[in-house]
């Protein structure tokens, strides 16, 4: 992921200026990276090191989403709707 692309995602999901640590930002950045790695693995099926990293990212995102759902369900629903994850 390019730096400019990451900054654009951070700016879109930040709750306030300079926010990079909120769950929304972390989930959005992870989602973009997961999408990239999924495309990479479609072409390079035997890249197991990348697959392992992808699984770790998916698990980290799942934990962040669980935290957000438990603590602020409205923000969770908005984020899931915006990123079009979980049906």
C-alpha positions, 0 to 999 in steps of 0.5 A: 500500500502506498503512503498516499493511499494509507493517508487518504484512508486515515483521513477518511476514517479518523474521528478527529485530526491526527487520529491514527489509533482509533479502531475505525482507522486501524480496521480500515487500514487493515481492510485495505491491506487484506484486500491487496494481499488477497489479490497477491495470493490469487496470483501467487498461490504458493506464497505461504509466508504472505498467507500467514501474514494475511491470516494474522491481519484478518485475526487482528481486524476481527478482534478490533471489530469485536471490541468496537461491537461490544463498546460502541455498536453504532460506530461498529455498524457504520464502519461495517456498512462503510467498508462493506465487510461482514454481510 
